[in-house]
Amino acid sequence: MVERHHDYSLTIPVVPPGGMFDVPLQLDTDAPFALRLVRSRNLGISGFRFQTPTKNWQSSQLRTDLFQILGRGVFPSRGLPVYPQMVYPIGSQIVCDIGNGTGENLTNVKLLFRGSKLFQDGSIPGPTYPPSFAPLTFAYQTVVKQVPVVGTLFDNQLHIINDADFAMRCAVADAWGLLVDGAPGSINSILFQQFSEVYVTLRDESRKAYSNEPIHINDLFGTTTPFSTGNGGNDDQVLYTPGLFTPEIYIPRDHSLYFDIVRNDNPADPSVNMPVDLWFRFHGSKVFKQ
Amino acid sequence: MSVSSLSLFGVWRDYWGMWSALVEPNIAPLDAAGCYYPRLILLPEVSQQTVPASGKVEYNFRLPAGSILWGMFAPKPSVDWTVQLTDVTLGHQFFQEPINVSQLFTNGPQVGEMPAVTLFATPHPVVGDGLFTFEAWAEPASTVLMMIGSAEVSDCPVK
């Protein structure tokens, strides 16, 4: 079996007061999907629930993916772990209820279903470790400059240099400045680069996507502060946690990973109405064949 | 699956999506190995932690061959700075380009505070001369420091 990281995202542009019921998320027809994590965005305490592969509700009532620290408040988590995993058949649906107890419309609500597609051996390229190898810790970097306030940048590239394969296990992305000789940066010089609505689609070398639609950058790459990004409220306050890829994405040497960036910030919002330089760092292991 | 004493850390939950909890089983067997004892390596040494007017600190250090490096402790900076770590013997830089230290720490008891170990994706062997270089770029007169966690090789057994 070839496991391949995959994110399914269900986007509901407007959730009216009272919520929406039996909203289907259509799964792809190329492989079963093993669900391992669920995360909400722009939903808060209104809560959600979803159906299992046997069409039973996973929870009897709406639930959230928030957690509470006594005396400090309620915070977003990295999502609800689903253990043991739930394997949805090819072409099936994940049916969801989305609540709204606010009395007002909730907009751009997203439910992220993270897990793996399960391919049969030989049905998809599945590069992996050589029989004998030596790994070394490494972090690649790709910088995408001048991401416009509204727009899409296709085919940004992480190229694996030809000395070793790369097993990518986590990644971070943010609008960082780089301190260099004679030109030190500071919090103030970095803070002006703000963004909120930035979404990324990872693709392999054949441009096959690792998600059904662009995934919010903080859900895919984590949020690394102290320089928090965007104005997305609590949803963006997941601190010091890089985005994990489980299973890891194995990229042979001299091959590439591609990613598309979609930004849709509000040009009228002075906090996010400037182009930003996005710094992507991909952490993992170089794998030297022996 | 092996489990190390690191997993006793108060906020350590491998289902929270935390990096170090994910890769900790890779280094866990070191806990039970009898030929290593724990050592934290402070970088750079205290006298060189204040950044000179050039904005750069460069510090070479040597570790016993046979040791295994398993992670780093990067304290939360008030002003971000940039770091590169190089294994001179292997000719291996840990980062393709110098990296902001803010991208190297993970959760501590207080979010972002020490101690917040960030484990390496792969335990790093110290070979040959064991010579390493630590480079940091930061605002002049600021302070830069981090620690490397090492399982330092010893005469067996130590227990």
Contacts between the chains, C-beta under 8 A, distances in Angstrom:
chain1	res1	chain2	res2	distance
A	37	B	17	7.4
A	77	B	16	7.0
A	77	B	17	7.9
A	78	B	16	5.7
A	78	B	17	3.2
A	78	B	18	7.8
A	79	B	17	6.6
A	81	B	15	4.2
A	83	B	15	6.9
A	135	B	121	7.7
A	135	B	122	4.2
A	136	B	90	7.2
A	136	B	92	5.4
A	136	B	122	6.1
A	136	B	124	6.6
A	137	B	94	5.8
A	137	B	120	4.2
A	137	B	121	4.8
A	137	B	122	4.9
A	137	B	124	5.8
A	138	B	92	7.8
A	138	B	94	6.6
A	138	B	95	7.5
A	138	B	96	7.2
A	138	B	121	7.6
A	139	B	94	6.7
A	139	B	95	4.5
A	139	B	96	6.3
A	139	B	99	6.2
A	140	B	96	4.9
A	141	B	95	7.2
A	141	B	96	4.8
A	141	B	97	4.5
A	141	B	99	7.4
A	167	B	121	7.6
A	169	B	19	7.9
A	169	B	22	7.3
A	169	B	23	7.0
A	169	B	121	5.5
A	170	B	19	5.2
A	170	B	22	7.7
A	172	B	103	5.0
A	174	B	103	7.7
A	176	B	80	7.6
A	176	B	100	5.1
A	176	B	102	7.6
A	176	B	103	7.4
A	177	B	80	7.7
A	178	B	82	6.0
A	178	B	97	7.6
A	178	B	98	6.9
A	178	B	100	7.3
A	179	B	55	7.4
A	179	B	80	7.1
A	179	B	81	5.7
A	179	B	82	4.2
A	179	B	98	7.9
A	179	B	100	7.7
A	179	B	137	4.3
A	179	B	138	6.0
A	179	B	139	7.6
A	180	B	55	7.8
A	180	B	82	7.5
A	180	B	137	5.8
A	181	B	54	6.5
A	181	B	55	5.4
A	181	B	56	5.5
A	181	B	137	6.4
A	182	B	54	7.6
A	182	B	55	5.9
A	183	B	55	7.8
A	184	B	55	5.4
A	184	B	137	7.3
A	184	B	138	6.5
A	184	B	139	4.2
A	184	B	140	7.1
A	185	B	80	6.8
A	185	B	139	8.0
A	186	B	79	5.6
A	186	B	80	8.0
A	186	B	139	6.7
A	187	B	78	7.9
A	187	B	79	6.1
A	187	B	80	7.1
A	190	B	80	7.0
A	224	B	102	6.1
A	224	B	103	5.2
A	225	B	102	7.4
A	225	B	112	7.4
A	226	B	76	6.8
A	226	B	77	8.0
A	226	B	80	7.8
A	226	B	102	6.4
A	226	B	112	7.0
A	227	B	80	7.5
A	227	B	102	7.2
A	239	B	107	7.5
A	239	B	111	5.1
A	239	B	112	6.1
A	240	B	105	6.0
A	240	B	106	5.2
A	240	B	107	5.3
A	240	B	111	6.2
A	240	B	112	5.1
A	240	B	116	7.3
A	241	B	16	8.0
A	241	B	17	6.1
A	241	B	18	6.3
A	241	B	19	7.1
A	241	B	106	6.9
A	241	B	107	7.0
A	242	B	19	5.3
A	242	B	103	7.7
A	242	B	106	7.9
A	244	B	17	5.8
A	244	B	19	6.4
A	244	B	22	5.9
A	246	B	22	7.1
A	279	B	100	7.9
A	281	B	95	7.8
A	281	B	99	6.3
A	281	B	103	6.0
A	283	B	19	7.9
A	283	B	121	6.0
A	284	B	121	5.1
A	285	B	121	4.7
A	285	B	122	4.4
A	286	B	92	7.9
